[in-house]
Amino acid sequence: MNDYQFIKEFTNITVASICKKLGIRSCNVFNGQTTDENYRKVKKEIIRELLILMIQNKPEDMVTLALYDEVIMKLEKENKMLKEMI
């Protein structure tokens, strides 16, 4: 992927497009009127989309995406356990 393609793909990553993909109303996200869970989902997907773009630019970084998914799953599990303890 050349620099032009990278920049072009980067501009396609928007909060509105991610919200649409996740089935979350983007106007609620922008207005601060959605749930904390929805904000977490949107943030996670933004990071994921950026990592995918970086991997396309540098394919040897595929491990980065796998590690990201693994870390997110562990954090979500720990967060759930903490909530159950409270």
PDB file of N, CA, C and O in Angstrom:
ATOM      1  N   MET A   1       0.853  -1.171   0.000  1.00  0.00           N
ATOM      2  CA  MET A   1       0.000   0.000   0.000  1.00  0.00           C
ATOM      3  C   MET A   1       0.903   1.239   0.000  1.00  0.00           C
ATOM      4  O   MET A   1       1.785   1.375   0.848  1.00  0.00           O
ATOM      5  N   ASN A   2       0.674   2.128  -0.950  1.00  0.00           N
ATOM      6  CA  ASN A   2       1.486   3.342  -0.982  1.00  0.00           C
ATOM      7  C   ASN A   2       0.887   4.404  -0.056  1.00  0.00           C
ATOM      8  O   ASN A   2      -0.190   4.212   0.508  1.00  0.00           O
ATOM      9  N   ASP A   3       1.589   5.512   0.093  1.00  0.00           N
ATOM     10  CA  ASP A   3       1.164   6.565   1.017  1.00  0.00           C
ATOM     11  C   ASP A   3      -0.194   7.146   0.646  1.00  0.00           C
ATOM     12  O   ASP A   3      -1.011   7.425   1.524  1.00  0.00           O
ATOM     13  N   TYR A   4      -0.441   7.330  -0.644  1.00  0.00           N
ATOM     14  CA  TYR A   4      -1.727   7.873  -1.091  1.00  0.00           C
ATOM     15  C   TYR A   4      -2.869   6.946  -0.684  1.00  0.00           C
ATOM     16  O   TYR A   4      -3.884   7.401  -0.156  1.00  0.00           O
ATOM     17  N   GLN A   5      -2.703   5.643  -0.932  1.00  0.00           N
ATOM     18  CA  GLN A   5      -3.746   4.675  -0.580  1.00  0.00           C
ATOM     19  C   GLN A   5      -3.990   4.652   0.926  1.00  0.00           C
ATOM     20  O   GLN A   5      -5.131   4.553   1.376  1.00  0.00           O
ATOM     21  N   PHE A   6      -2.914   4.744   1.698  1.00  0.00           N
ATOM     22  CA  PHE A   6      -3.031   4.750   3.155  1.00  0.00           C
ATOM     23  C   PHE A   6      -3.877   5.928   3.616  1.00  0.00           C
ATOM     24  O   PHE A   6      -4.800   5.765   4.415  1.00  0.00           O
ATOM     25  N   ILE A   7      -3.559   7.118   3.109  1.00  0.00           N
ATOM     26  CA  ILE A   7      -4.294   8.328   3.498  1.00  0.00           C
ATOM     27  C   ILE A   7      -5.745   8.243   3.051  1.00  0.00           C
ATOM     28  O   ILE A   7      -6.649   8.626   3.793  1.00  0.00           O
ATOM     29  N   LYS A   8      -5.970   7.748   1.851  1.00  0.00           N
ATOM     30  CA  LYS A   8      -7.334   7.614   1.339  1.00  0.00           C
ATOM     31  C   LYS A   8      -8.148   6.670   2.224  1.00  0.00           C
ATOM     32  O   LYS A   8      -9.287   6.975   2.575  1.00  0.00           O
ATOM     33  N   GLU A   9      -7.573   5.537   2.578  1.00  0.00           N
ATOM     34  CA  GLU A   9      -8.266   4.582   3.447  1.00  0.00           C
ATOM     35  C   GLU A   9      -8.483   5.157   4.845  1.00  0.00           C
ATOM     36  O   GLU A   9      -9.517   4.911   5.467  1.00  0.00           O
ATOM     37  N   PHE A  10      -7.513   5.919   5.335  1.00  0.00           N
ATOM     38  CA  PHE A  10      -7.634   6.528   6.664  1.00  0.00           C
ATOM     39  C   PHE A  10      -8.834   7.466   6.721  1.00  0.00           C
ATOM     40  O   PHE A  10      -9.544   7.507   7.726  1.00  0.00           O
ATOM     41  N   THR A  11      -9.060   8.215   5.652  1.00  0.00           N
ATOM     42  CA  THR A  11     -10.181   9.162   5.652  1.00  0.00           C
ATOM     43  C   THR A  11     -11.526   8.446   5.619  1.00  0.00           C
ATOM     44  O   THR A  11     -12.551   9.063   5.909  1.00  0.00           O
ATOM     45  N   ASN A  12     -11.549   7.165   5.274  1.00  0.00           N
ATOM     46  CA  ASN A  12     -12.794   6.393   5.276  1.00  0.00           C
ATOM     47  C   ASN A  12     -13.192   5.926   6.672  1.00  0.00           C
ATOM     48  O   ASN A  12     -14.321   5.480   6.880  1.00  0.00           O
ATOM     49  N   ILE A  13     -12.275   6.026   7.624  1.00  0.00           N
ATOM     50  CA  ILE A  13     -12.577   5.614   8.995  1.00  0.00           C
ATOM     51  C   ILE A  13     -13.210   6.802   9.715  1.00  0.00           C
ATOM     52  O   ILE A  13     -12.521   7.755  10.080  1.00  0.00           O
ATOM     53  N   THR A  14     -14.513   6.742   9.914  1.00  0.00           N
ATOM     54  CA  THR A  14     -15.222   7.811  10.615  1.00  0.00           C
ATOM     55  C   THR A  14     -16.044   7.214  11.747  1.00  0.00           C
ATOM     56  O   THR A  14     -16.402   6.036  11.718  1.00  0.00           O
ATOM     57  N   VAL A  15     -16.335   8.035  12.735  1.00  0.00           N
ATOM     58  CA  VAL A  15     -17.172   7.586  13.841  1.00  0.00           C
ATOM     59  C   VAL A  15     -18.551   7.205  13.316  1.00  0.00           C
ATOM     60  O   VAL A  15     -19.131   6.211  13.753  1.00  0.00           O
ATOM     61  N   ALA A  16     -19.074   7.989  12.386  1.00  0.00           N
ATOM     62  CA  ALA A  16     -20.401   7.700  11.832  1.00  0.00           C
ATOM     63  C   ALA A  16     -20.427   6.340  11.135  1.00  0.00           C
ATOM     64  O   ALA A  16     -21.377   5.575  11.302  1.00  0.00           O
ATOM     65  N   SER A  17     -19.387   6.035  10.354  1.00  0.00           N
ATOM     66  CA  SER A  17     -19.370   4.743   9.650  1.00  0.00           C
ATOM     67  C   SER A  17     -19.220   3.583  10.629  1.00  0.00           C
ATOM     68  O   SER A  17     -19.796   2.515  10.425  1.00  0.00           O
ATOM     69  N   ILE A  18     -18.456   3.794  11.677  1.00  0.00           N
ATOM     70  CA  ILE A  18     -18.285   2.752  12.685  1.00  0.00           C
ATOM     71  C   ILE A  18     -19.582   2.534  13.453  1.00  0.00           C
ATOM     72  O   ILE A  18     -19.956   1.394  13.731  1.00  0.00           O
ATOM     73  N   CYS A  19     -20.268   3.618  13.796  1.00  0.00           N
ATOM     74  CA  CYS A  19     -21.560   3.496  14.484  1.00  0.00           C
ATOM     75  C   CYS A  19     -22.557   2.734  13.619  1.00  0.00           C
ATOM     76  O   CYS A  19     -23.289   1.875  14.111  1.00  0.00           O
ATOM     77  N   LYS A  20     -22.580   3.052  12.338  1.00  0.00           N
ATOM     78  CA  LYS A  20     -23.488   2.360  11.421  1.00  0.00           C
ATOM     79  C   LYS A  20     -23.174   0.868  11.392  1.00  0.00           C
ATOM     80  O   LYS A  20     -24.076   0.031  11.433  1.00  0.00           O
ATOM     81  N   LYS A  21     -21.901   0.549  11.323  1.00  0.00           N
ATOM     82  CA  LYS A  21     -21.452  -0.845  11.302  1.00  0.00           C
ATOM     83  C   LYS A  21     -21.879  -1.586  12.575  1.00  0.00           C
ATOM     84  O   LYS A  21     -22.219  -2.768  12.529  1.00  0.00           O
ATOM     85  N   LEU A  22     -21.856  -0.876  13.714  1.00  0.00           N
ATOM     86  CA  LEU A  22     -22.190  -1.485  14.999  1.00  0.00           C
ATOM     87  C   LEU A  22     -23.678  -1.402  15.333  1.00  0.00           C
ATOM     88  O   LEU A  22     -24.133  -1.994  16.313  1.00  0.00           O
ATOM     89  N   GLY A  23     -24.434  -0.669  14.518  1.00  0.00           N
ATOM     90  CA  GLY A  23     -25.861  -0.504  14.792  1.00  0.00           C
ATOM     91  C   GLY A  23     -26.141   0.464  15.927  1.00  0.00           C
ATOM     92  O   GLY A  23     -27.132   0.321  16.644  1.00  0.00           O
ATOM     93  N   ILE A  24     -25.270   1.448  16.090  1.00  0.00           N
ATOM     94  CA  ILE A  24     -25.408   2.456  17.145  1.00  0.00           C
ATOM     95  C   ILE A  24     -25.697   3.795  16.487  1.00  0.00           C
ATOM     96  O   ILE A  24     -25.066   4.148  15.491  1.00  0.00           O
ATOM     97  N   ARG A  25     -26.642   4.538  17.036  1.00  0.00           N
ATOM     98  CA  ARG A  25     -26.974   5.846  16.458  1.00  0.00           C
ATOM     99  C   ARG A  25     -25.829   6.830  16.702  1.00  0.00           C
ATOM    100  O   ARG A  25     -25.510   7.153  17.847  1.00  0.00           O
ATOM    101  N   SER A  26     -25.222   7.297  15.628  1.00  0.00           N
ATOM    102  CA  SER A  26     -24.058   8.180  15.753  1.00  0.00           C
ATOM    103  C   SER A  26     -24.418   9.512  16.395  1.00  0.00           C
ATOM    104  O   SER A  26     -23.593  10.095  17.100  1.00  0.00           O
ATOM    105  N   CYS A  27     -25.640  10.010  16.165  1.00  0.00           N
ATOM    106  CA  CYS A  27     -26.014  11.293  16.772  1.00  0.00           C
ATOM    107  C   CYS A  27     -25.991  11.186  18.295  1.00  0.00           C
ATOM    108  O   CYS A  27     -25.639  12.152  18.972  1.00  0.00           O
ATOM    109  N   ASN A  28     -26.361  10.030  18.842  1.00  0.00           N
ATOM    110  CA  ASN A  28     -26.306   9.844  20.295  1.00  0.00           C
ATOM    111  C   ASN A  28     -24.869   9.813  20.797  1.00  0.00           C
ATOM    112  O   ASN A  28     -24.576  10.293  21.892  1.00  0.00           O
ATOM    113  N   VAL A  29     -23.983   9.250  20.000  1.00  0.00           N
ATOM    114  CA  VAL A  29     -22.569   9.208  20.373  1.00  0.00           C
ATOM    115  C   VAL A  29     -22.001  10.623  20.393  1.00  0.00           C
ATOM    116  O   VAL A  29     -21.301  11.001  21.333  1.00  0.00           O
ATOM    117  N   PHE A  30     -22.301  11.400  19.361  1.00  0.00           N
ATOM    118  CA  PHE A  30     -21.777  12.766  19.274  1.00  0.00           C
ATOM    119  C   PHE A  30     -22.376  13.685  20.330  1.00  0.00           C
ATOM    120  O   PHE A  30     -21.711  14.614  20.788  1.00  0.00           O
ATOM    121  N   ASN A  31     -23.632  13.435  20.726  1.00  0.00           N
ATOM    122  CA  ASN A  31     -24.308  14.288  21.707  1.00  0.00           C
ATOM    123  C   ASN A  31     -24.074  13.849  23.145  1.00  0.00           C
ATOM    124  O   ASN A  31     -24.559  14.497  24.073  1.00  0.00           O
ATOM    125  N   GLY A  32     -23.349  12.774  23.341  1.00  0.00           N
ATOM    126  CA  GLY A  32     -23.093  12.285  24.689  1.00  0.00           C
ATOM    127  C   GLY A  32     -24.297  11.609  25.309  1.00  0.00           C
ATOM    128  O   GLY A  32     -24.438  11.583  26.532  1.00  0.00           O
ATOM    129  N   GLN A  33     -25.170  11.060  24.473  1.00  0.00           N
ATOM    130  CA  GLN A  33     -26.414  10.479  24.976  1.00  0.00           C
ATOM    131  C   GLN A  33     -26.522   8.984  24.693  1.00  0.00           C
ATOM    132  O   GLN A  33     -27.606   8.484  24.394  1.00  0.00           O
ATOM    133  N   THR A  34     -25.424   8.284  24.786  1.00  0.00           N
ATOM    134  CA  THR A  34     -25.467   6.830  24.618  1.00  0.00           C
ATOM    135  C   THR A  34     -24.873   6.180  25.857  1.00  0.00           C
ATOM    136  O   THR A  34     -24.424   6.874  26.769  1.00  0.00           O
ATOM    137  N   THR A  35     -24.869   4.890  25.895  1.00  0.00           N
ATOM    138  CA  THR A  35     -24.385   4.177  27.080  1.00  0.00           C
ATOM    139  C   THR A  35     -22.859   4.070  27.078  1.00  0.00           C
ATOM    140  O   THR A  35     -22.204   4.198  26.044  1.00  0.00           O
ATOM    141  N   ASP A  36     -22.324   3.831  28.265  1.00  0.00           N
ATOM    142  CA  ASP A  36     -20.878   3.609  28.370  1.00  0.00           C
ATOM    143  C   ASP A  36     -20.461   2.404  27.533  1.00  0.00           C
ATOM    144  O   ASP A  36     -19.384   2.392  26.937  1.00  0.00           O
ATOM    145  N   GLU A  37     -21.320   1.397  27.496  1.00  0.00           N
ATOM    146  CA  GLU A  37     -21.037   0.198  26.698  1.00  0.00           C
ATOM    147  C   GLU A  37     -20.903   0.549  25.218  1.00  0.00           C
ATOM    148  O   GLU A  37     -20.011   0.041  24.539  1.00  0.00           O
ATOM    149  N   ASN A  38     -21.780   1.412  24.716  1.00  0.00           N
ATOM    150  CA  ASN A  38     -21.697   1.820  23.309  1.00  0.00           C
ATOM    151  C   ASN A  38     -20.425   2.613  23.038  1.00  0.00           C
ATOM    152  O   ASN A  38     -19.802   2.446  21.989  1.00  0.00           O
ATOM    153  N   TYR A  39     -20.032   3.480  23.983  1.00  0.00           N
ATOM    154  CA  TYR A  39     -18.777   4.218  23.802  1.00  0.00           C
ATOM    155  C   TYR A  39     -17.603   3.247  23.742  1.00  0.00           C
ATOM    156  O   TYR A  39     -16.699   3.412  22.922  1.00  0.00           O
ATOM    157  N   ARG A  40     -17.615   2.235  24.607  1.00  0.00           N
ATOM    158  CA  ARG A  40     -16.537   1.237  24.592  1.00  0.00           C
ATOM    159  C   ARG A  40     -16.500   0.493  23.258  1.00  0.00           C
ATOM    160  O   ARG A  40     -15.428   0.262  22.699  1.00  0.00           O
ATOM    161  N   LYS A  41     -17.673   0.122  22.754  1.00  0.00           N
ATOM    162  CA  LYS A  41     -17.739  -0.591  21.472  1.00  0.00           C
ATOM    163  C   LYS A  41     -17.175   0.267  20.339  1.00  0.00           C
ATOM    164  O   LYS A  41     -16.408  -0.215  19.506  1.00  0.00           O
ATOM    165  N   VAL A  42     -17.562   1.539  20.317  1.00  0.00           N
ATOM    166  CA  VAL A  42     -17.101   2.443  19.258  1.00  0.00           C
ATOM    167  C   VAL A  42     -15.592   2.646  19.366  1.00  0.00           C
ATOM    168  O   VAL A  42     -14.883   2.590  18.361  1.00  0.00           O
ATOM    169  N   LYS A  43     -15.105   2.881  20.575  1.00  0.00           N
ATOM    170  CA  LYS A  43     -13.665   3.080  20.774  1.00  0.00           C
ATOM    171  C   LYS A  43     -12.884   1.838  20.341  1.00  0.00           C
ATOM    172  O   LYS A  43     -11.864   1.944  19.660  1.00  0.00           O
ATOM    173  N   LYS A  44     -13.368   0.672  20.740  1.00  0.00           N
ATOM    174  CA  LYS A  44     -12.706  -0.583  20.380  1.00  0.00           C
ATOM    175  C   LYS A  44     -12.652  -0.743  18.862  1.00  0.00           C
ATOM    176  O   LYS A  44     -11.631  -1.156  18.312  1.00  0.00           O
ATOM    177  N   GLU A  45     -13.748  -0.418  18.193  1.00  0.00           N
ATOM    178  CA  GLU A  45     -13.797  -0.581  16.738  1.00  0.00           C
ATOM    179  C   GLU A  45     -12.916   0.451  16.027  1.00  0.00           C
ATOM    180  O   GLU A  45     -12.321   0.144  14.994  1.00  0.00           O
ATOM    181  N   ILE A  46     -12.829   1.666  16.568  1.00  0.00           N
ATOM    182  CA  ILE A  46     -11.933   2.682  15.991  1.00  0.00           C
ATOM    183  C   ILE A  46     -10.496   2.164  16.033  1.00  0.00           C
ATOM    184  O   ILE A  46      -9.778   2.210  15.034  1.00  0.00           O
ATOM    185  N   ILE A  47     -10.092   1.673  17.194  1.00  0.00           N
ATOM    186  CA  ILE A  47      -8.729   1.153  17.342  1.00  0.00           C
ATOM    187  C   ILE A  47      -8.508  -0.023  16.398  1.00  0.00           C
ATOM    188  O   ILE A  47      -7.458  -0.132  15.766  1.00  0.00           O
ATOM    189  N   ARG A  48      -9.499  -0.896  16.306  1.00  0.00           N
ATOM    190  CA  ARG A  48      -9.393  -2.069  15.432  1.00  0.00           C
ATOM    191  C   ARG A  48      -9.243  -1.655  13.966  1.00  0.00           C
ATOM    192  O   ARG A  48      -8.411  -2.207  13.246  1.00  0.00           O
ATOM    193  N   GLU A  49     -10.038  -0.697  13.533  1.00  0.00           N
ATOM    194  CA  GLU A  49      -9.955  -0.228  12.142  1.00  0.00           C
ATOM    195  C   GLU A  49      -8.589   0.390  11.849  1.00  0.00           C
ATOM    196  O   GLU A  49      -8.023   0.176  10.777  1.00  0.00           O
ATOM    197  N   LEU A  50      -8.065   1.153  12.799  1.00  0.00           N
ATOM    198  CA  LEU A  50      -6.742   1.751  12.605  1.00  0.00           C
ATOM    199  C   LEU A  50      -5.658   0.676  12.547  1.00  0.00           C
ATOM    200  O   LEU A  50      -4.733   0.763  11.740  1.00  0.00           O
ATOM    201  N   LEU A  51      -5.774  -0.327  13.395  1.00  0.00           N
ATOM    202  CA  LEU A  51      -4.798  -1.424  13.354  1.00  0.00           C
ATOM    203  C   LEU A  51      -4.857  -2.174  12.030  1.00  0.00           C
ATOM    204  O   LEU A  51      -3.822  -2.519  11.461  1.00  0.00           O
ATOM    205  N   ILE A  52      -6.057  -2.423  11.546  1.00  0.00           N
ATOM    206  CA  ILE A  52      -6.197  -3.104  10.252  1.00  0.00           C
ATOM    207  C   ILE A  52      -5.539  -2.285   9.152  1.00  0.00           C
ATOM    208  O   ILE A  52      -4.848  -2.830   8.292  1.00  0.00           O
ATOM    209  N   LEU A  53      -5.753  -0.982   9.182  1.00  0.00           N
ATOM    210  CA  LEU A  53      -5.143  -0.108   8.183  1.00  0.00           C
ATOM    211  C   LEU A  53      -3.618  -0.155   8.281  1.00  0.00           C
ATOM    212  O   LEU A  53      -2.926  -0.199   7.264  1.00  0.00           O
ATOM    213  N   MET A  54      -3.104  -0.146   9.503  1.00  0.00           N
ATOM    214  CA  MET A  54      -1.657  -0.214   9.686  1.00  0.00           C
ATOM    215  C   MET A  54      -1.110  -1.550   9.176  1.00  0.00           C
ATOM    216  O   MET A  54      -0.030  -1.598   8.586  1.00  0.00           O
ATOM    217  N   ILE A  55      -1.849  -2.621   9.402  1.00  0.00           N
ATOM    218  CA  ILE A  55      -1.413  -3.941   8.947  1.00  0.00           C
ATOM    219  C   ILE A  55      -1.391  -4.003   7.425  1.00  0.00           C
ATOM    220  O   ILE A  55      -0.488  -4.595   6.833  1.00  0.00           O
ATOM    221  N   GLN A  56      -2.390  -3.389   6.796  1.00  0.00           N
ATOM    222  CA  GLN A  56      -2.404  -3.367   5.336  1.00  0.00           C
ATOM    223  C   GLN A  56      -1.193  -2.621   4.804  1.00  0.00           C
ATOM    224  O   GLN A  56      -0.672  -2.944   3.736  1.00  0.00           O
ATOM    225  N   ASN A  57      -0.753  -1.627   5.552  1.00  0.00           N
ATOM    226  CA  ASN A  57       0.421  -0.859   5.165  1.00  0.00           C
ATOM    227  C   ASN A  57       1.699  -1.657   5.438  1.00  0.00           C
ATOM    228  O   ASN A  57       2.693  -1.518   4.725  1.00  0.00           O
ATOM    229  N   LYS A  58       1.658  -2.492   6.478  1.00  0.00           N
ATOM    230  CA  LYS A  58       2.834  -3.260   6.893  1.00  0.00           C
ATOM    231  C   LYS A  58       2.358  -4.647   7.334  1.00  0.00           C
ATOM    232  O   LYS A  58       2.170  -4.877   8.528  1.00  0.00           O
ATOM    233  N   PRO A  59       2.161  -5.572   6.392  1.00  0.00           N
ATOM    234  CA  PRO A  59       1.545  -6.878   6.669  1.00  0.00           C
ATOM    235  C   PRO A  59       2.178  -7.689   7.796  1.00  0.00           C
ATOM    236  O   PRO A  59       1.495  -8.500   8.422  1.00  0.00           O
ATOM    237  N   GLU A  60       3.452  -7.491   8.065  1.00  0.00           N
ATOM    238  CA  GLU A  60       4.089  -8.284   9.124  1.00  0.00           C
ATOM    239  C   GLU A  60       3.546  -7.944  10.515  1.00  0.00           C
ATOM    240  O   GLU A  60       3.869  -8.624  11.489  1.00  0.00           O
ATOM    241  N   ASP A  61       2.719  -6.888  10.610  1.00  0.00           N
ATOM    242  CA  ASP A  61       2.143  -6.506  11.896  1.00  0.00           C
ATOM    243  C   ASP A  61       0.828  -7.217  12.199  1.00  0.00           C
ATOM    244  O   ASP A  61       0.104  -6.801  13.103  1.00  0.00           O
ATOM    245  N   MET A  62       0.507  -8.268  11.473  1.00  0.00           N
ATOM    246  CA  MET A  62      -0.738  -9.013  11.714  1.00  0.00           C
ATOM    247  C   MET A  62      -0.811  -9.507  13.152  1.00  0.00           C
ATOM    248  O   MET A  62      -1.899  -9.621  13.716  1.00  0.00           O
ATOM    249  N   VAL A  63       0.334  -9.798  13.744  1.00  0.00           N
ATOM    250  CA  VAL A  63       0.385 -10.238  15.136  1.00  0.00           C
ATOM    251  C   VAL A  63      -0.186  -9.157  16.051  1.00  0.00           C
ATOM    252  O   VAL A  63      -0.819  -9.471  17.059  1.00  0.00           O
ATOM    253  N   THR A  64       0.031  -7.904  15.713  1.00  0.00           N
ATOM    254  CA  THR A  64      -0.473  -6.796  16.522  1.00  0.00           C
ATOM    255  C   THR A  64      -1.982  -6.870  16.675  1.00  0.00           C
ATOM    256  O   THR A  64      -2.498  -6.688  17.777  1.00  0.00           O
ATOM    257  N   LEU A  65      -2.690  -7.130  15.602  1.00  0.00           N
ATOM    258  CA  LEU A  65      -4.150  -7.218  15.649  1.00  0.00           C
ATOM    259  C   LEU A  65      -4.592  -8.398  16.508  1.00  0.00           C
ATOM    260  O   LEU A  65      -5.524  -8.270  17.301  1.00  0.00           O
ATOM    261  N   ALA A  66      -3.948  -9.519  16.362  1.00  0.00           N
ATOM    262  CA  ALA A  66      -4.295 -10.694  17.165  1.00  0.00           C
ATOM    263  C   ALA A  66      -4.058 -10.422  18.645  1.00  0.00           C
ATOM    264  O   ALA A  66      -4.874 -10.798  19.486  1.00  0.00           O
ATOM    265  N   LEU A  67      -2.952  -9.774  18.961  1.00  0.00           N
ATOM    266  CA  LEU A  67      -2.662  -9.434  20.354  1.00  0.00           C
ATOM    267  C   LEU A  67      -3.676  -8.441  20.896  1.00  0.00           C
ATOM    268  O   LEU A  67      -4.104  -8.558  22.044  1.00  0.00           O
ATOM    269  N   TYR A  68      -4.064  -7.468  20.086  1.00  0.00           N
ATOM    270  CA  TYR A  68      -5.066  -6.488  20.501  1.00  0.00           C
ATOM    271  C   TYR A  68      -6.370  -7.190  20.863  1.00  0.00           C
ATOM    272  O   TYR A  68      -6.944  -6.926  21.919  1.00  0.00           O
ATOM    273  N   ASP A  69      -6.836  -8.076  20.002  1.00  0.00           N
ATOM    274  CA  ASP A  69      -8.079  -8.806  20.269  1.00  0.00           C
ATOM    275  C   ASP A  69      -7.970  -9.619  21.559  1.00  0.00           C
ATOM    276  O   ASP A  69      -8.914  -9.667  22.349  1.00  0.00           O
ATOM    277  N   GLU A  70      -6.835 -10.249  21.767  1.00  0.00           N
ATOM    278  CA  GLU A  70      -6.629 -11.057  22.969  1.00  0.00           C
ATOM    279  C   GLU A  70      -6.640 -10.191  24.225  1.00  0.00           C
ATOM    280  O   GLU A  70      -7.266 -10.552  25.222  1.00  0.00           O
ATOM    281  N   VAL A  71      -5.962  -9.068  24.186  1.00  0.00           N
ATOM    282  CA  VAL A  71      -5.915  -8.164  25.335  1.00  0.00           C
ATOM    283  C   VAL A  71      -7.306  -7.621  25.640  1.00  0.00           C
ATOM    284  O   VAL A  71      -7.706  -7.571  26.803  1.00  0.00           O
ATOM    285  N   ILE A  72      -8.043  -7.216  24.618  1.00  0.00           N
ATOM    286  CA  ILE A  72      -9.393  -6.689  24.817  1.00  0.00           C
ATOM    287  C   ILE A  72     -10.282  -7.745  25.468  1.00  0.00           C
ATOM    288  O   ILE A  72     -11.033  -7.431  26.391  1.00  0.00           O
ATOM    289  N   MET A  73     -10.209  -8.979  25.006  1.00  0.00           N
ATOM    290  CA  MET A  73     -11.029 -10.046  25.589  1.00  0.00           C
ATOM    291  C   MET A  73     -10.696 -10.251  27.063  1.00  0.00           C
ATOM    292  O   MET A  73     -11.597 -10.421  27.884  1.00  0.00           O
ATOM    293  N   LYS A  74      -9.412 -10.236  27.401  1.00  0.00           N
ATOM    294  CA  LYS A  74      -9.005 -10.409  28.797  1.00  0.00           C
ATOM    295  C   LYS A  74      -9.486  -9.243  29.651  1.00  0.00           C
ATOM    296  O   LYS A  74      -9.971  -9.449  30.763  1.00  0.00           O
ATOM    297  N   LEU A  75      -9.356  -8.025  29.145  1.00  0.00           N
ATOM    298  CA  LEU A  75      -9.806  -6.856  29.898  1.00  0.00           C
ATOM    299  C   LEU A  75     -11.310  -6.882  30.116  1.00  0.00           C
ATOM    300  O   LEU A  75     -11.784  -6.548  31.202  1.00  0.00           O
ATOM    301  N   GLU A  76     -12.059  -7.273  29.106  1.00  0.00           N
ATOM    302  CA  GLU A  76     -13.509  -7.350  29.242  1.00  0.00           C
ATOM    303  C   GLU A  76     -13.903  -8.410  30.263  1.00  0.00           C
ATOM    304  O   GLU A  76     -14.843  -8.209  31.033  1.00  0.00           O
ATOM    305  N   LYS A  77     -13.197  -9.533  30.277  1.00  0.00           N
ATOM    306  CA  LYS A  77     -13.478 -10.600  31.240  1.00  0.00           C
ATOM    307  C   LYS A  77     -13.183 -10.121  32.665  1.00  0.00           C
ATOM    308  O   LYS A  77     -13.972 -10.358  33.580  1.00  0.00           O
ATOM    309  N   GLU A  78     -12.037  -9.442  32.849  1.00  0.00           N
ATOM    310  CA  GLU A  78     -11.679  -8.921  34.164  1.00  0.00           C
ATOM    311  C   GLU A  78     -12.676  -7.868  34.617  1.00  0.00           C
ATOM    312  O   GLU A  78     -13.057  -7.835  35.787  1.00  0.00           O
ATOM    313  N   ASN A  79     -13.099  -7.012  33.704  1.00  0.00           N
ATOM    314  CA  ASN A  79     -14.068  -5.972  34.031  1.00  0.00           C
ATOM    315  C   ASN A  79     -15.387  -6.595  34.477  1.00  0.00           C
ATOM    316  O   ASN A  79     -16.007  -6.124  35.430  1.00  0.00           O
ATOM    317  N   LYS A  80     -15.812  -7.644  33.797  1.00  0.00           N
ATOM    318  CA  LYS A  80     -17.056  -8.338  34.146  1.00  0.00           C
ATOM    319  C   LYS A  80     -16.940  -8.960  35.533  1.00  0.00           C
ATOM    320  O   LYS A  80     -17.872  -8.876  36.332  1.00  0.00           O
ATOM    321  N   MET A  81     -15.801  -9.584  35.821  1.00  0.00           N
ATOM    322  CA  MET A  81     -15.602 -10.200  37.132  1.00  0.00           C
ATOM    323  C   MET A  81     -15.612  -9.149  38.232  1.00  0.00           C
ATOM    324  O   MET A  81     -16.181  -9.380  39.299  1.00  0.00           O
ATOM    325  N   LEU A  82     -14.990  -7.995  37.987  1.00  0.00           N
ATOM    326  CA  LEU A  82     -14.983  -6.921  38.981  1.00  0.00           C
ATOM    327  C   LEU A  82     -16.388  -6.410  39.252  1.00  0.00           C
ATOM    328  O   LEU A  82     -16.750  -6.159  40.401  1.00  0.00           O
ATOM    329  N   LYS A  83     -17.181  -6.255  38.199  1.00  0.00           N
ATOM    330  CA  LYS A  83     -18.559  -5.788  38.367  1.00  0.00           C
ATOM    331  C   LYS A  83     -19.377  -6.781  39.181  1.00  0.00           C
ATOM    332  O   LYS A  83     -20.208  -6.379  39.995  1.00  0.00           O
ATOM    333  N   GLU A  84     -19.148  -8.075  38.968  1.00  0.00           N
ATOM    334  CA  GLU A  84     -19.874  -9.107  39.710  1.00  0.00           C
ATOM    335  C   GLU A  84     -19.485  -9.113  41.180  1.00  0.00           C
ATOM    336  O   GLU A  84     -20.297  -9.470  42.033  1.00  0.00           O
ATOM    337  N   MET A  85     -18.258  -8.724  41.483  1.00  0.00           N
ATOM    338  CA  MET A  85     -17.790  -8.704  42.865  1.00  0.00           C
ATOM    339  C   MET A  85     -18.376  -7.533  43.645  1.00  0.00           C
ATOM    340  O   MET A  85     -18.483  -7.591  44.870  1.00  0.00           O
ATOM    341  N   ILE A  86     -18.752  -6.478  42.942  1.00  0.00           N
ATOM    342  CA  ILE A  86     -19.249  -5.262  43.618  1.00  0.00           C
ATOM    343  C   ILE A  86     -20.679  -5.406  44.026  1.00  0.00           C
ATOM    344  O   ILE A  86     -21.252  -4.482  44.603  1.00  0.00           O
TER     345      ILE A  86
END
